[in-house]
Amino acid sequence: MPGPVHEIAFEVAVGQWHFRRADPTQLAGIVEEYWAVEGTLAPFRETVLPNGRLELMINLGPPHRVFSDQGKRVWKTAWISGLQEHSIGIESKEGTHLVSARLHPAGAMEVMGAYAPQAANRIVDLEDTFGSAAADLRDAALAATSTAERFDLIERFLQERREPSNAAPAFVRDAARRIEDSHGNLRVSELHEETGVSRKHLATTFRRVVGLSMKAYGKVQRFAWTLARLRASSTVDWSKLASEAGYSDQSHLVRDFRRVGAASPTEYLQRLTPDGTALWENADDAR
């Protein structure tokens, strides 16, 4: 069973919601955390920001309309949001109730096989990955009486599908860790020397496991790290932040933020949701 459930309640312009999370136990290194969000909200639209992870999402509430590079689609039941390089728009007219497992890109193959890298920059129906068992999981989550029980259902579901033979090679996990620890601020062309394999073998295997090239993965990690620093700062020295993040200058930082999420860093600070994972849009746009 996952660790203790921690809860935070938020009062926002469109209503009140509850965010709950727990750490994994048996799936540490594959699952980063379990989380759930629930709220009876006025119609709202948000831009969900890349976080460098995959999300297994179970929807227990009203449908969500999703705007992504794949176009527009209404998601009602359960899905996988793969490792994303750009933000995703979500619109809900009746509130939200989602339960999720957040998966590490270098660990997800162990429970998802080749579906994990194939989901990069995509959203796919959970049944396309796990078959009819996905519907059974959602039914069980709907019948559950607590968030802790739902987290346990997801962990047991993934644990049952864990296949050690699908685990990422150690050198890929090492490369991913080095990229994350440096938030992409390193020469990926030299990683093969540190991981002890050839440049071509590392590049090919990394893309096969993660779904993105090492360079692209570094950009995602740099963005996520910069955003985390912005959330934690009351005042921002933009030039210093750009330098520490690995951007060539402040203008480069601003361009990257607009490329990923169509907003400047300043706008991010003004529009961040309380949990820091998305940007509020104008609620009237969702009516």
TORLO-436597 format. One record per residue (C-alpha): x, y, z; residue in three letters. Coordinates in steps of 0.5 Angstrom, whole numbers, plus 500, padded with zeros to 3 digits. Example, Ala and Ser with C-alpha at 12.3 -4.5 7.8 and 13.67 -1.06 7.14 Angstrom:
2
((525 491 516) ala)
((527 498 514) ser)
This chain:
287
((500 500 500) met)
((503 507 498) pro)
((505 512 504) gly)
((501 516 508) pro)
((496 521 504) val)
((497 528 505) his)
((492 533 503) glu)
((491 541 502) ile)
((485 545 501) ala)
((485 551 496) phe)
((480 556 495) glu)
((480 559 488) val)
((476 564 484) ala)
((472 558 481) val)
((471 554 487) gly)
((474 550 492) gln)
((478 544 491) trp)
((482 538 495) his)
((489 536 493) phe)
((492 529 496) arg)
((498 526 495) arg)
((502 520 497) ala)
((509 516 496) asp)
((510 510 493) pro)
((512 504 497) thr)
((513 498 492) gln)
((514 502 486) leu)
((519 507 488) ala)
((523 509 482) gly)
((518 507 477) ile)
((512 511 480) val)
((514 518 483) glu)
((508 519 487) glu)
((500 518 487) tyr)
((496 524 487) trp)
((488 526 487) ala)
((485 533 486) val)
((477 534 487) glu)
((473 540 487) gly)
((466 542 485) thr)
((468 548 481) leu)
((465 553 476) ala)
((467 552 469) pro)
((474 553 468) phe)
((480 552 463) arg)
((487 551 465) glu)
((494 550 461) thr)
((497 544 464) val)
((505 545 464) leu)
((510 540 462) pro)
((513 536 468) asn)
((518 531 465) gly)
((513 525 467) arg)
((508 521 465) leu)
((501 521 468) glu)
((496 515 469) leu)
((490 518 470) met)
((483 516 472) ile)
((477 520 471) asn)
((472 519 477) leu)
((468 526 475) gly)
((465 530 469) pro)
((469 529 463) pro)
((475 534 461) his)
((476 537 454) arg)
((483 537 452) val)
((487 541 447) phe)
((494 538 445) ser)
((498 537 439) asp)
((493 532 437) gln)
((488 536 437) gly)
((481 537 441) lys)
((478 531 445) arg)
((473 529 450) val)
((476 525 455) trp)
((471 521 460) lys)
((474 515 463) thr)
((482 514 464) ala)
((488 515 460) trp)
((496 516 459) ile)
((499 523 458) ser)
((506 521 456) gly)
((512 525 457) leu)
((510 532 454) gln)
((514 537 451) glu)
((509 542 450) his)
((503 545 455) ser)
((496 542 454) ile)
((490 545 455) gly)
((484 542 459) ile)
((477 545 460) glu)
((472 543 465) ser)
((465 545 465) lys)
((463 542 472) glu)
((469 541 476) gly)
((474 535 477) thr)
((475 529 480) his)
((482 525 478) leu)
((486 520 481) val)
((493 519 478) ser)
((500 515 478) ala)
((506 520 476) arg)
((511 515 473) leu)
((518 517 471) his)
((520 516 464) pro)
((526 512 465) ala)
((522 507 470) gly)
((515 507 466) ala)
((517 501 461) met)
((517 496 467) glu)
((510 497 468) val)
((508 499 461) met)
((513 496 456) gly)
((513 500 449) ala)
((507 504 451) tyr)
((511 508 455) ala)
((516 511 450) pro)
((510 511 445) gln)
((506 516 449) ala)
((511 521 448) ala)
((507 528 446) asn)
((501 524 446) arg)
((495 522 450) ile)
((492 515 449) val)
((486 511 452) asp)
((488 507 458) leu)
((485 501 455) glu)
((489 502 449) asp)
((495 500 454) thr)
((492 495 459) phe)
((486 493 455) gly)
((479 491 459) ser)
((483 491 465) ala)
((483 499 465) ala)
((476 499 465) ala)
((476 494 471) asp)
((481 499 475) leu)
((476 505 474) arg)
((470 501 476) asp)
((474 499 482) ala)
((476 506 483) ala)
((469 509 483) leu)
((467 504 488) ala)
((472 505 493) ala)
((471 510 499) thr)
((477 513 500) ser)
((483 516 496) thr)
((488 512 500) ala)
((484 506 497) glu)
((484 508 490) arg)
((492 510 491) phe)
((493 502 493) asp)
((488 500 487) leu)
((493 503 482) ile)
((499 501 486) glu)
((497 494 486) arg)
((495 494 479) phe)
((501 497 476) leu)
((505 492 481) gln)
((501 486 478) glu)
((504 488 471) arg)
((511 490 473) arg)
((516 486 468) glu)
((523 486 470) pro)
((525 484 463) ser)
((522 491 461) asn)
((526 495 466) ala)
((531 501 463) ala)
((538 499 462) pro)
((542 502 468) ala)
((546 506 463) phe)
((539 510 461) val)
((537 511 468) arg)
((544 514 470) asp)
((544 518 464) ala)
((536 521 465) ala)
((539 522 473) arg)
((545 526 470) arg)
((540 530 466) ile)
((535 531 471) glu)
((540 533 477) asp)
((543 538 472) ser)
((536 540 469) his)
((539 539 462) gly)
((545 544 463) asn)
((550 539 461) leu)
((553 537 454) arg)
((549 531 453) val)
((554 529 447) ser)
((559 527 453) glu)
((554 523 457) leu)
((556 516 453) his)
((563 517 457) glu)
((560 518 464) glu)
((555 512 463) thr)
((560 507 459) gly)
((557 506 453) val)
((558 508 446) ser)
((555 515 444) arg)
((550 512 438) lys)
((548 506 443) his)
((546 511 448) leu)
((542 516 444) ala)
((539 510 441) thr)
((537 506 447) thr)
((535 513 451) phe)
((530 515 445) arg)
((527 508 445) arg)
((526 507 453) val)
((524 515 454) val)
((521 517 448) gly)
((525 523 447) leu)
((532 524 445) ser)
((537 526 451) met)
((537 533 448) lys)
((529 534 448) ala)
((529 531 455) tyr)
((534 536 457) gly)
((530 542 455) lys)
((524 539 459) val)
((528 538 465) gln)
((530 545 464) arg)
((523 548 464) phe)
((521 544 469) ala)
((527 546 474) trp)
((526 553 472) thr)
((518 553 473) leu)
((520 550 480) ala)
((525 556 482) arg)
((519 561 480) leu)
((514 558 484) arg)
((519 558 490) ala)
((521 565 489) ser)
((518 571 492) ser)
((522 576 488) thr)
((526 574 482) val)
((533 576 479) asp)
((531 574 472) trp)
((538 574 469) ser)
((541 570 475) lys)
((535 565 474) leu)
((537 564 466) ala)
((544 563 467) ser)
((543 558 473) glu)
((538 554 469) ala)
((542 554 463) gly)
((539 559 458) tyr)
((544 563 454) ser)
((540 569 457) asp)
((534 572 459) gln)
((531 573 452) ser)
((532 565 451) his)
((528 564 458) leu)
((522 568 455) val)
((522 565 448) arg)
((523 558 451) asp)
((517 559 456) phe)
((513 562 450) arg)
((515 556 446) arg)
((512 551 451) val)
((506 554 454) gly)
((505 561 450) ala)
((506 565 456) ala)
((512 569 459) ser)
((515 568 466) pro)
((512 574 469) thr)
((505 571 466) glu)
((506 564 469) tyr)
((507 568 476) leu)
((501 571 475) gln)
((497 565 473) arg)
((499 559 477) leu)
((494 555 480) thr)
((495 554 487) pro)
((498 547 486) asp)
((503 550 481) gly)
((502 545 476) thr)
((498 549 471) ala)
((496 556 469) leu)
((489 559 470) trp)
((485 561 464) glu)
((480 566 464) asn)
((474 562 467) ala)
((469 566 462) asp)
((472 562 456) asp)
((470 555 459) ala)
((463 557 459) arg)
